[in-house]
Amino acid sequence: MFQEMLYRGPSLDELHENYAKRHQIDEAAPIRSAHEVVIDAPVERVWALLADPAGWSTFAPAIHDVHVAGDRTASVDTRFTWINGRAKIASRFAVVEPLREITWTGSAMGSRAAHRHLLTTREDGTMLLRTEESMAGTLLGLFYGSAKLHAELTRWLDAIKTGAERS
C-alpha cells in the first residue's frame, strides 16, 4: 500500500511514447479502471464526438475551457488543454485511428494519465465503446482512487452515449 502511494509512474513523455502510442495504459499504476457501453448510433457519430475536444462540453457539461493547438483536428501529438470540473488538464493525443481508437495522455496536479478509447461496430448496427485509463502520481491515492476514476469513466461514457444517441 505504501509503495503504491509513492508510485510516480513513467515520465509523461515515456507514458506518451512507450505506453499510449503502443496502445497501452500503465498497468503498474495504482489507479486504473475500465468501462464500456453499447451505443445505439453509428460509429462515425461517436468518433465525431470523441475527436472534437472543443465540442466535449456539448455532451459533458463538466468539461469547459478546451483549447486545442493548431487547427483543432485530433491528430497524433496534437496538444490540448481542458478543464474537467475543477482540474485543469494538459493533454496530447497519442493514437488517432479514425473509427477505431483514440488515446491521449495528460497531466494535472502532479498526476499523469493515459486514457484509451476503443470503438467497435457490432453486427446489430450498434457500437461498443470501451475506455480504460491509468493514473499515477506521488500521494495521488490520498485523494483520488480507482473507484472515483471508475465513476468518472462511467459518467463520461454515459454522456457520450446520450450525446451520440440524441444526435
SEVO-957321 format. One line per field, with one value per atom (N, C-alpha, C): residue number from 1; atom name; residue in three letters; x, y, z. Coordinates in Angstrom, 1 decimal. Example, Ala and Ser with C-alpha at 12.3 -4.5 7.8 and 13.67 -1.06 7.14 Angstrom:
nr = (1, 1, 1, 2, 2, 2)
atom = (N, CA, C, N, CA, C)
rest = (ALA, ALA, ALA, SER, SER, SER)
u = (13.2, 12.3, 13.2, 12.8, 13.7, 12.9)
v = (-5.7, -4.5, -3.3, -2.2, -1.1, 0.0)
w = (7.8, 7.8, 7.8, 7.1, 7.1, 7.9)
END
This chain:
nr = (1, 1, 1, 2, 2, 2, 3, 3, 3, 4, 4, 4, 5, 5, 5, 6, 6, 6, 7, 7, 7, 8, 8, 8, 9, 9, 9, 10, 10, 10, 11, 11, 11, 12, 12, 12, 13, 13, 13, 14, 14, 14, 15, 15, 15, 16, 16, 16, 17, 17, 17, 18, 18, 18, 19, 19, 19, 20, 20, 20, 21, 21, 21, 22, 22, 22, 23, 23, 23, 24, 24, 24, 25, 25, 25, 26, 26, 26, 27, 27, 27, 28, 28, 28, 29, 29, 29, 30, 30, 30, 31, 31, 31, 32, 32, 32, 33, 33, 33, 34, 34, 34, 35, 35, 35, 36, 36, 36, 37, 37, 37, 38, 38, 38, 39, 39, 39, 40, 40, 40, 41, 41, 41, 42, 42, 42, 43, 43, 43, 44, 44, 44, 45, 45, 45, 46, 46, 46, 47, 47, 47, 48, 48, 48, 49, 49, 49, 50, 50, 50, 51, 51, 51, 52, 52, 52, 53, 53, 53, 54, 54, 54, 55, 55, 55, 56, 56, 56, 57, 57, 57, 58, 58, 58, 59, 59, 59, 60, 60, 60, 61, 61, 61, 62, 62, 62, 63, 63, 63, 64, 64, 64, 65, 65, 65, 66, 66, 66, 67, 67, 67, 68, 68, 68, 69, 69, 69, 70, 70, 70, 71, 71, 71, 72, 72, 72, 73, 73, 73, 74, 74, 74, 75, 75, 75, 76, 76, 76, 77, 77, 77, 78, 78, 78, 79, 79, 79, 80, 80, 80, 81, 81, 81, 82, 82, 82, 83, 83, 83, 84, 84, 84, 85, 85, 85, 86, 86, 86, 87, 87, 87, 88, 88, 88, 89, 89, 89, 90, 90, 90, 91, 91, 91, 92, 92, 92, 93, 93, 93, 94, 94, 94, 95, 95, 95, 96, 96, 96, 97, 97, 97, 98, 98, 98, 99, 99, 99, 100, 100, 100, 101, 101, 101, 102, 102, 102, 103, 103, 103, 104, 104, 104, 105, 105, 105, 106, 106, 106, 107, 107, 107, 108, 108, 108, 109, 109, 109, 110, 110, 110, 111, 111, 111, 112, 112, 112, 113, 113, 113, 114, 114, 114, 115, 115, 115, 116, 116, 116, 117, 117, 117, 118, 118, 118, 119, 119, 119, 120, 120, 120, 121, 121, 121, 122, 122, 122, 123, 123, 123, 124, 124, 124, 125, 125, 125, 126, 126, 126, 127, 127, 127, 128, 128, 128, 129, 129, 129, 130, 130, 130, 131, 131, 131, 132, 132, 132, 133, 133, 133, 134, 134, 134, 135, 135, 135, 136, 136, 136, 137, 137, 137, 138, 138, 138, 139, 139, 139, 140, 140, 140, 141, 141, 141, 142, 142, 142, 143, 143, 143, 144, 144, 144, 145, 145, 145, 146, 146, 146, 147, 147, 147, 148, 148, 148, 149, 149, 149, 150, 150, 150, 151, 151, 151, 152, 152, 152, 153, 153, 153, 154, 154, 154, 155, 155, 155, 156, 156, 156, 157, 157, 157, 158, 158, 158, 159, 159, 159, 160, 160, 160, 161, 161, 161, 162, 162, 162, 163, 163, 163, 164, 164, 164, 165, 165, 165, 166, 166, 166, 167, 167, 167)
atom = (N, CA, C, N, CA, C, N, CA, C, N, CA, C, N, CA, C, N, CA, C, N, CA, C, N, CA, C, N, CA, C, N, CA, C, N, CA, C, N, CA, C, N, CA, C, N, CA, C, N, CA, C, N, CA, C, N, CA, C, N, CA, C, N, CA, C, N, CA, C, N, CA, C, N, CA, C, N, CA, C, N, CA, C, N, CA, C, N, CA, C, N, CA, C, N, CA, C, N, CA, C, N, CA, C, N, CA, C, N, CA, C, N, CA, C, N, CA, C, N, CA, C, N, CA, C, N, CA, C, N, CA, C, N, CA, C, N, CA, C, N, CA, C, N, CA, C, N, CA, C, N, CA, C, N, CA, C, N, CA, C, N, CA, C, N, CA, C, N, CA, C, N, CA, C, N, CA, C, N, CA, C, N, CA, C, N, CA, C, N, CA, C, N, CA, C, N, CA, C, N, CA, C, N, CA, C, N, CA, C, N, CA, C, N, CA, C, N, CA, C, N, CA, C, N, CA, C, N, CA, C, N, CA, C, N, CA, C, N, CA, C, N, CA, C, N, CA, C, N, CA, C, N, CA, C, N, CA, C, N, CA, C, N, CA, C, N, CA, C, N, CA, C, N, CA, C, N, CA, C, N, CA, C, N, CA, C, N, CA, C, N, CA, C, N, CA, C, N, CA, C, N, CA, C, N, CA, C, N, CA, C, N, CA, C, N, CA, C, N, CA, C, N, CA, C, N, CA, C, N, CA, C, N, CA, C, N, CA, C, N, CA, C, N, CA, C, N, CA, C, N, CA, C, N, CA, C, N, CA, C, N, CA, C, N, CA, C, N, CA, C, N, CA, C, N, CA, C, N, CA, C, N, CA, C, N, CA, C, N, CA, C, N, CA, C, N, CA, C, N, CA, C, N, CA, C, N, CA, C, N, CA, C, N, CA, C, N, CA, C, N, CA, C, N, CA, C, N, CA, C, N, CA, C, N, CA, C, N, CA, C, N, CA, C, N, CA, C, N, CA, C, N, CA, C, N, CA, C, N, CA, C, N, CA, C, N, CA, C, N, CA, C, N, CA, C, N, CA, C, N, CA, C, N, CA, C, N, CA, C, N, CA, C, N, CA, C, N, CA, C, N, CA, C, N, CA, C, N, CA, C, N, CA, C, N, CA, C, N, CA, C, N, CA, C, N, CA, C, N, CA, C, N, CA, C, N, CA, C, N, CA, C, N, CA, C, N, CA, C, N, CA, C, N, CA, C, N, CA, C, N, CA, C, N, CA, C, N, CA, C, N, CA, C, N, CA, C, N, CA, C, N, CA, C)
rest = (MET, MET, MET, PHE, PHE, PHE, GLN, GLN, GLN, GLU, GLU, GLU, MET, MET, MET, LEU, LEU, LEU, TYR, TYR, TYR, ARG, ARG, ARG, GLY, GLY, GLY, PRO, PRO, PRO, SER, SER, SER, LEU, LEU, LEU, ASP, ASP, ASP, GLU, GLU, GLU, LEU, LEU, LEU, HIS, HIS, HIS, GLU, GLU, GLU, ASN, ASN, ASN, TYR, TYR, TYR, ALA, ALA, ALA, LYS, LYS, LYS, ARG, ARG, ARG, HIS, HIS, HIS, GLN, GLN, GLN, ILE, ILE, ILE, ASP, ASP, ASP, GLU, GLU, GLU, ALA, ALA, ALA, ALA, ALA, ALA, PRO, PRO, PRO, ILE, ILE, ILE, ARG, ARG, ARG, SER, SER, SER, ALA, ALA, ALA, HIS, HIS, HIS, GLU, GLU, GLU, VAL, VAL, VAL, VAL, VAL, VAL, ILE, ILE, ILE, ASP, ASP, ASP, ALA, ALA, ALA, PRO, PRO, PRO, VAL, VAL, VAL, GLU, GLU, GLU, ARG, ARG, ARG, VAL, VAL, VAL, TRP, TRP, TRP, ALA, ALA, ALA, LEU, LEU, LEU, LEU, LEU, LEU, ALA, ALA, ALA, ASP, ASP, ASP, PRO, PRO, PRO, ALA, ALA, ALA, GLY, GLY, GLY, TRP, TRP, TRP, SER, SER, SER, THR, THR, THR, PHE, PHE, PHE, ALA, ALA, ALA, PRO, PRO, PRO, ALA, ALA, ALA, ILE, ILE, ILE, HIS, HIS, HIS, ASP, ASP, ASP, VAL, VAL, VAL, HIS, HIS, HIS, VAL, VAL, VAL, ALA, ALA, ALA, GLY, GLY, GLY, ASP, ASP, ASP, ARG, ARG, ARG, THR, THR, THR, ALA, ALA, ALA, SER, SER, SER, VAL, VAL, VAL, ASP, ASP, ASP, THR, THR, THR, ARG, ARG, ARG, PHE, PHE, PHE, THR, THR, THR, TRP, TRP, TRP, ILE, ILE, ILE, ASN, ASN, ASN, GLY, GLY, GLY, ARG, ARG, ARG, ALA, ALA, ALA, LYS, LYS, LYS, ILE, ILE, ILE, ALA, ALA, ALA, SER, SER, SER, ARG, ARG, ARG, PHE, PHE, PHE, ALA, ALA, ALA, VAL, VAL, VAL, VAL, VAL, VAL, GLU, GLU, GLU, PRO, PRO, PRO, LEU, LEU, LEU, ARG, ARG, ARG, GLU, GLU, GLU, ILE, ILE, ILE, THR, THR, THR, TRP, TRP, TRP, THR, THR, THR, GLY, GLY, GLY, SER, SER, SER, ALA, ALA, ALA, MET, MET, MET, GLY, GLY, GLY, SER, SER, SER, ARG, ARG, ARG, ALA, ALA, ALA, ALA, ALA, ALA, HIS, HIS, HIS, ARG, ARG, ARG, HIS, HIS, HIS, LEU, LEU, LEU, LEU, LEU, LEU, THR, THR, THR, THR, THR, THR, ARG, ARG, ARG, GLU, GLU, GLU, ASP, ASP, ASP, GLY, GLY, GLY, THR, THR, THR, MET, MET, MET, LEU, LEU, LEU, LEU, LEU, LEU, ARG, ARG, ARG, THR, THR, THR, GLU, GLU, GLU, GLU, GLU, GLU, SER, SER, SER, MET, MET, MET, ALA, ALA, ALA, GLY, GLY, GLY, THR, THR, THR, LEU, LEU, LEU, LEU, LEU, LEU, GLY, GLY, GLY, LEU, LEU, LEU, PHE, PHE, PHE, TYR, TYR, TYR, GLY, GLY, GLY, SER, SER, SER, ALA, ALA, ALA, LYS, LYS, LYS, LEU, LEU, LEU, HIS, HIS, HIS, ALA, ALA, ALA, GLU, GLU, GLU, LEU, LEU, LEU, THR, THR, THR, ARG, ARG, ARG, TRP, TRP, TRP, LEU, LEU, LEU, ASP, ASP, ASP, ALA, ALA, ALA, ILE, ILE, ILE, LYS, LYS, LYS, THR, THR, THR, GLY, GLY, GLY, ALA, ALA, ALA, GLU, GLU, GLU, ARG, ARG, ARG, SER, SER, SER)
u = (0.8, 0.0, 0.9, 1.9, 2.8, 3.5, 4.0, 4.7, 3.8, 2.5, 1.5, 1.4, 1.4, 1.2, 2.4, 3.6, 4.8, 5.0, 4.2, 4.5, 4.2, 5.2, 5.0, 4.7, 5.1, 4.9, 6.0, 5.9, 6.8, 6.7, 7.7, 7.5, 6.4, 5.9, 4.8, 5.2, 6.4, 6.9, 7.0, 7.5, 7.6, 6.2, 5.3, 3.9, 3.3, 3.6, 3.0, 3.6, 4.9, 5.6, 5.7, 5.9, 6.1, 4.9, 3.9, 2.7, 1.5, 1.1, -0.1, 0.0, 1.1, 1.3, 1.4, 1.6, 1.7, 0.4, -0.7, -2.0, -2.1, -1.4, -1.3, -1.5, -2.1, -2.0, -0.9, -0.7, 0.3, -0.3, -0.2, -0.8, -0.2, 0.9, 1.5, 1.0, 0.2, -0.3, -1.3, -1.3, -2.2, -3.6, -3.8, -5.2, -5.5, -6.4, -6.8, -8.2, -8.8, -10.2, -10.5, -11.6, -12.1, -13.6, -14.2, -15.7, -16.1, -17.2, -17.7, -19.2, -19.7, -21.1, -21.5, -22.7, -23.2, -24.0, -23.7, -24.3, -25.1, -26.4, -27.2, -27.1, -25.9, -25.6, -24.5, -24.3, -23.2, -21.9, -20.9, -19.5, -19.0, -19.4, -19.0, -19.4, -20.6, -21.2, -20.4, -20.1, -19.3, -17.9, -17.3, -16.0, -16.0, -17.0, -17.0, -17.0, -17.7, -17.8, -16.4, -15.8, -14.5, -13.4, -13.4, -12.3, -12.4, -13.3, -13.5, -13.5, -12.4, -12.3, -13.0, -12.9, -13.6, -15.1, -15.7, -17.1, -17.5, -16.6, -17.0, -18.0, -17.9, -18.9, -20.3, -20.6, -21.9, -22.6, -21.9, -22.5, -22.0, -20.9, -20.3, -20.1, -21.1, -21.0, -20.0, -19.4, -18.3, -17.0, -17.0, -15.8, -16.0, -14.9, -15.0, -13.6, -13.6, -12.3, -11.3, -11.8, -10.9, -10.2, -8.9, -8.1, -7.2, -7.4, -6.7, -5.7, -4.4, -3.4, -3.7, -3.2, -3.3, -4.8, -5.1, -6.4, -7.6, -7.5, -8.5, -8.7, -8.0, -8.1, -7.4, -8.0, -7.4, -6.4, -5.1, -4.0, -2.9, -2.2, -1.1, -0.2, 0.0, 0.9, 0.3, -1.0, -1.6, -1.9, -1.6, -1.8, -3.1, -3.7, -4.9, -5.0, -5.6, -5.8, -7.3, -7.7, -9.1, -9.4, -10.5, -10.9, -12.0, -11.8, -12.9, -13.2, -14.4, -14.7, -13.8, -13.0, -12.0, -10.6, -10.4, -9.0, -8.6, -7.6, -7.0, -6.1, -6.3, -5.5, -4.8, -3.5, -2.8, -2.6, -3.1, -3.2, -2.5, -2.3, -1.7, -2.2, -2.7, -3.2, -2.0, -2.2, -1.1, -1.5, -2.8, -3.3, -4.5, -4.6, -5.8, -6.0, -6.8, -7.1, -8.6, -9.0, -10.4, -11.3, -12.4, -13.4, -13.0, -11.7, -11.2, -10.7, -9.8, -9.1, -8.7, -8.9, -8.4, -7.9, -6.6, -5.9, -5.2, -5.2, -4.4, -3.7, -2.7, -2.1, -2.3, -2.2, -2.4, -1.8, -1.7, -1.2, -2.0, -2.2, -2.9, -2.5, -2.2, -1.9, -0.9, 0.2, 1.2, 0.9, -0.2, -0.6, -0.4, -0.2, 0.0, -1.0, -1.7, -2.7, -2.5, -3.0, -3.2, -4.6, -5.3, -6.7, -7.0, -7.4, -7.7, -9.2, -9.6, -11.0, -10.9, -11.7, -11.7, -13.1, -13.3, -14.6, -14.8, -15.9, -16.1, -17.6, -17.7, -19.1, -19.6, -20.8, -21.4, -22.3, -22.5, -23.3, -24.7, -25.3, -26.6, -26.7, -25.6, -25.6, -25.3, -25.3, -24.9, -23.3, -22.8, -21.3, -21.0, -19.8, -19.3, -18.2, -18.3, -17.2, -16.6, -15.4, -14.6, -13.6, -13.5, -12.4, -11.6, -10.4, -9.5, -8.6, -8.3, -7.4, -6.5, -5.3, -4.4, -4.0, -3.8, -3.3, -2.2, -1.2, -0.2, 0.3, 0.8, 1.4, 1.7, 2.8, 3.1, 2.0, 1.5, 0.4, -0.9, -1.1, -2.4, -3.5, -3.1, -4.1, -4.7, -4.1, -4.7, -6.0, -6.1, -7.4, -8.1, -7.6, -8.2, -7.9, -8.9, -8.6, -9.3, -9.2, -9.8, -11.3, -11.9, -13.4, -13.8, -13.1, -13.5, -13.3, -12.2, -11.9, -13.0, -13.4, -14.4, -15.7, -16.1, -17.3, -17.1, -16.0, -15.8, -15.9, -15.3, -15.3, -16.8, -17.5, -18.9, -19.7, -19.5, -20.2, -19.8, -18.5, -18.0, -18.7, -18.7, -19.3, -20.8, -21.4, -22.9, -23.2, -22.3, -22.5, -22.3, -21.3, -21.0, -22.2, -22.7, -23.8, -25.1, -25.4, -26.5, -26.3, -25.1, -24.9, -25.0, -24.4, -24.5, -25.9, -26.6, -28.0, -28.9, -28.7, -29.5, -29.4, -28.2, -27.9, -28.7)
v = (-1.2, 0.0, 1.3, 1.3, 2.5, 2.7, 1.6, 1.8, 2.3, 1.9, 2.4, 3.9, 4.4, 5.8, 6.6, 6.0, 6.7, 6.5, 5.6, 5.3, 6.6, 7.0, 8.2, 7.8, 6.5, 6.1, 6.6, 6.3, 6.8, 8.3, 9.0, 10.4, 10.5, 11.7, 11.9, 11.6, 12.0, 11.7, 10.2, 9.4, 8.0, 7.3, 7.8, 7.3, 7.5, 8.7, 9.0, 8.1, 8.1, 7.4, 5.9, 5.4, 4.0, 3.2, 3.9, 3.2, 3.6, 4.8, 5.2, 5.0, 5.4, 5.2, 3.7, 2.9, 1.4, 0.8, 1.6, 1.1, 0.5, 1.1, 0.6, 1.7, 1.3, 2.2, 1.7, 2.4, 1.9, 0.9, -0.3, -1.4, -1.4, -0.8, -0.8, 0.4, 1.3, 2.5, 2.0, 2.6, 2.2, 2.6, 3.5, 3.9, 3.6, 2.6, 2.2, 1.8, 1.9, 1.5, 1.3, 0.6, 0.4, 0.4, 0.7, 0.7, 0.6, 0.1, 0.0, 0.2, 0.7, 0.9, 0.6, 0.1, -0.1, 1.1, 1.7, 2.9, 2.6, 3.0, 2.8, 4.0, 4.1, 5.1, 4.6, 5.2, 4.8, 5.2, 4.4, 4.6, 6.0, 6.4, 7.7, 8.9, 8.7, 9.8, 9.8, 8.6, 8.5, 9.1, 8.7, 9.2, 10.7, 11.3, 12.7, 13.4, 12.8, 13.4, 13.3, 12.1, 11.9, 12.7, 12.9, 13.5, 15.0, 15.6, 17.1, 17.6, 17.6, 18.1, 19.4, 20.3, 21.6, 21.5, 20.4, 20.2, 19.3, 18.8, 17.9, 18.5, 19.8, 20.5, 20.3, 20.1, 19.9, 18.7, 17.7, 16.5, 16.2, 16.9, 16.7, 18.0, 18.6, 20.0, 20.3, 19.2, 19.5, 19.9, 19.6, 20.0, 21.3, 22.2, 23.5, 24.1, 25.2, 25.9, 25.0, 24.4, 23.5, 24.3, 24.1, 24.8, 23.8, 23.7, 22.7, 23.4, 22.9, 23.6, 23.3, 24.3, 24.1, 24.3, 23.4, 23.5, 22.8, 22.5, 21.8, 20.3, 19.8, 18.4, 17.5, 16.4, 15.4, 14.7, 14.8, 14.1, 13.8, 12.8, 12.3, 13.5, 13.6, 14.6, 16.0, 16.2, 17.5, 17.7, 18.8, 19.2, 19.9, 19.7, 20.4, 20.5, 21.6, 21.8, 21.9, 21.5, 21.4, 21.4, 21.8, 21.7, 20.8, 19.8, 18.8, 19.1, 19.7, 20.1, 21.2, 20.9, 22.0, 21.7, 20.5, 20.1, 20.6, 21.4, 21.8, 20.7, 20.2, 19.1, 19.5, 19.2, 19.4, 18.0, 17.9, 16.6, 16.6, 15.4, 15.3, 13.9, 14.0, 12.8, 11.9, 10.6, 9.6, 8.7, 8.3, 7.4, 8.0, 8.2, 8.7, 7.8, 6.8, 5.8, 6.0, 6.8, 7.1, 5.8, 6.0, 4.9, 3.7, 3.7, 2.5, 2.9, 3.8, 4.1, 5.6, 6.2, 7.5, 7.4, 7.8, 7.7, 9.0, 9.5, 10.6, 10.4, 11.2, 11.3, 12.7, 12.8, 14.1, 14.2, 15.4, 15.6, 16.7, 16.6, 17.5, 17.4, 18.5, 18.5, 17.4, 17.2, 16.2, 14.8, 14.5, 13.2, 13.1, 11.8, 11.5, 10.4, 10.6, 9.6, 9.2, 8.0, 7.5, 7.1, 7.6, 7.3, 6.9, 5.6, 5.0, 4.8, 4.9, 4.6, 3.7, 2.6, 1.7, 1.6, 1.7, 1.7, 0.5, -0.3, -1.5, -1.5, -1.6, -1.8, -3.2, -3.3, -4.7, -5.1, -6.4, -6.9, -6.3, -5.9, -5.4, -3.9, -3.3, -1.9, -1.0, -1.5, -0.6, -0.7, 0.1, 0.0, 0.0, -0.6, -0.8, 0.2, 1.0, 2.0, 1.5, 1.2, 0.8, 1.8, 2.1, 3.1, 2.4, 2.8, 2.4, 3.5, 3.6, 4.7, 4.3, 4.8, 4.7, 6.0, 6.2, 7.4, 7.1, 7.9, 7.7, 9.1, 9.2, 10.4, 10.2, 10.7, 10.5, 11.1, 10.2, 10.5, 10.8, 10.5, 10.7, 9.9, 8.7, 7.8, 8.4, 9.4, 10.0, 10.7, 11.2, 12.0, 11.5, 10.5, 10.0, 8.6, 7.7, 6.3, 5.7, 4.4, 3.7, 3.8, 3.8, 3.9, 5.2, 6.3, 7.6, 7.7, 7.1, 7.1, 6.3, 5.2, 4.4, 5.2, 5.9, 6.7, 7.8, 8.4, 9.4, 8.7, 7.6, 6.9, 6.5, 6.1, 5.8, 7.0, 8.1, 9.4, 9.8, 9.7, 10.1, 9.3, 7.9, 7.1, 7.3, 7.5, 7.7, 9.0, 10.0, 11.3, 11.2, 10.4, 10.2, 9.4, 8.4, 7.6, 8.5, 9.3, 10.2, 11.2, 11.8, 12.7, 12.1, 10.9, 10.2, 9.7, 9.3, 8.8, 9.9, 11.1, 12.2, 12.9, 12.8, 13.5, 12.9)
w = (0.0, 0.0, 0.0, 0.9, 0.9, -0.4, -1.0, -2.3, -3.3, -3.3, -4.3, -4.1, -2.9, -2.6, -3.2, -3.3, -3.7, -5.2, -5.9, -7.3, -8.1, -8.8, -9.7, -11.1, -11.5, -12.8, -13.8, -15.0, -16.0, -16.2, -16.7, -17.1, -18.1, -18.2, -19.1, -20.6, -20.9, -22.3, -22.5, -21.5, -21.6, -21.7, -20.8, -20.9, -22.2, -22.8, -24.1, -25.2, -25.3, -26.4, -26.2, -25.0, -24.8, -24.3, -23.9, -23.5, -24.4, -24.3, -25.1, -26.6, -27.1, -28.6, -29.0, -28.0, -28.2, -27.7, -27.6, -27.3, -25.9, -24.9, -23.6, -22.6, -21.4, -20.3, -19.4, -18.3, -17.3, -16.3, -16.6, -15.8, -14.4, -14.1, -12.8, -12.0, -12.6, -11.9, -10.8, -9.7, -8.6, -8.9, -9.8, -10.1, -11.5, -11.7, -13.0, -13.0, -14.2, -14.4, -15.8, -16.1, -17.5, -17.4, -18.5, -18.6, -20.0, -20.3, -21.7, -21.7, -22.9, -23.1, -24.5, -24.7, -26.0, -26.4, -27.6, -28.1, -29.3, -29.3, -30.5, -31.4, -32.1, -33.0, -33.9, -35.0, -35.9, -35.3, -35.6, -35.0, -35.5, -36.7, -37.2, -36.3, -35.7, -34.8, -33.5, -33.0, -31.7, -31.9, -33.0, -33.4, -33.4, -34.1, -34.3, -32.9, -31.9, -30.6, -29.9, -30.0, -29.3, -29.9, -31.2, -31.9, -31.9, -31.2, -31.2, -29.8, -29.1, -27.7, -27.5, -28.5, -28.3, -28.2, -28.6, -28.5, -27.4, -26.6, -25.5, -24.5, -24.3, -23.4, -23.9, -25.1, -25.6, -25.1, -24.7, -24.1, -22.7, -22.3, -20.9, -20.3, -19.6, -19.2, -18.1, -17.5, -16.5, -17.2, -18.5, -19.3, -19.9, -19.8, -20.3, -20.6, -21.2, -21.5, -22.2, -23.3, -24.1, -25.1, -25.2, -26.2, -26.9, -28.2, -29.0, -29.9, -29.8, -30.6, -32.1, -32.9, -34.4, -34.9, -35.8, -36.5, -35.8, -34.5, -33.7, -34.2, -35.1, -35.5, -34.6, -34.2, -33.4, -34.3, -34.0, -34.7, -33.7, -34.0, -33.1, -32.8, -31.5, -30.8, -30.8, -31.2, -31.0, -29.5, -29.1, -27.6, -27.4, -26.3, -25.9, -24.4, -23.9, -22.5, -22.3, -21.1, -20.8, -19.3, -18.9, -17.5, -17.4, -16.5, -16.1, -14.7, -14.4, -13.1, -12.7, -11.7, -11.3, -11.7, -12.3, -12.7, -14.1, -14.2, -15.5, -15.9, -17.1, -17.7, -18.9, -19.0, -20.2, -20.9, -22.1, -22.8, -24.2, -24.7, -26.0, -26.6, -27.8, -28.5, -28.8, -28.5, -28.8, -29.9, -30.0, -31.0, -31.6, -32.9, -33.6, -34.8, -34.6, -35.7, -35.9, -36.9, -37.1, -37.1, -36.3, -36.1, -35.4, -34.8, -34.1, -32.7, -32.7, -31.4, -31.3, -30.1, -29.8, -28.4, -28.2, -26.9, -26.7, -25.5, -25.1, -23.8, -23.5, -22.2, -21.7, -20.4, -19.8, -18.4, -17.9, -16.6, -15.9, -14.6, -13.8, -12.4, -11.7, -10.3, -9.9, -10.7, -10.4, -10.8, -11.3, -11.8, -13.3, -13.8, -15.2, -15.5, -16.7, -17.1, -18.5, -18.8, -20.2, -20.3, -21.3, -21.5, -22.9, -23.0, -24.3, -24.5, -25.8, -26.2, -27.4, -27.3, -28.4, -28.9, -30.2, -30.8, -31.7, -31.5, -32.2, -32.7, -34.0, -34.6, -34.4, -33.9, -33.7, -34.8, -34.9, -36.0, -36.1, -34.9, -34.9, -35.3, -35.6, -36.0, -34.9, -33.7, -32.5, -32.5, -31.5, -31.4, -29.9, -29.7, -28.3, -28.2, -27.1, -26.8, -25.5, -25.5, -24.3, -24.0, -22.7, -22.3, -21.1, -21.1, -20.0, -19.7, -18.4, -18.0, -16.8, -16.8, -15.7, -15.2, -13.9, -13.3, -12.3, -12.3, -11.3, -10.8, -9.6, -9.1, -7.6, -7.1, -5.7, -4.9, -4.0, -3.0, -3.6, -4.9, -5.6, -4.9, -4.4, -3.8, -2.5, -1.9, -0.7, -1.0, -2.2, -2.5, -3.8, -4.4, -5.7, -5.8, -6.1, -6.3, -7.5, -7.6, -8.7, -8.7, -7.6, -7.5, -8.1, -7.7, -8.3, -9.8, -10.2, -11.6, -12.4, -11.8, -12.4, -12.6, -11.5, -11.5, -12.6, -12.8, -13.8, -15.2, -15.4, -16.7, -17.0, -16.1, -16.3, -16.7, -16.0, -16.4, -17.8, -18.1, -19.4, -20.5, -20.4, -21.4, -21.5, -20.4, -20.4, -21.1, -20.9, -21.6, -23.1, -23.5, -24.9, -25.5, -24.8, -25.3, -25.5, -24.5, -24.6, -25.8, -25.9, -27.0, -28.4, -28.5, -29.8, -30.2, -29.2, -29.5, -29.7, -29.1, -29.3, -30.7, -31.2, -32.5, -33.6)
END
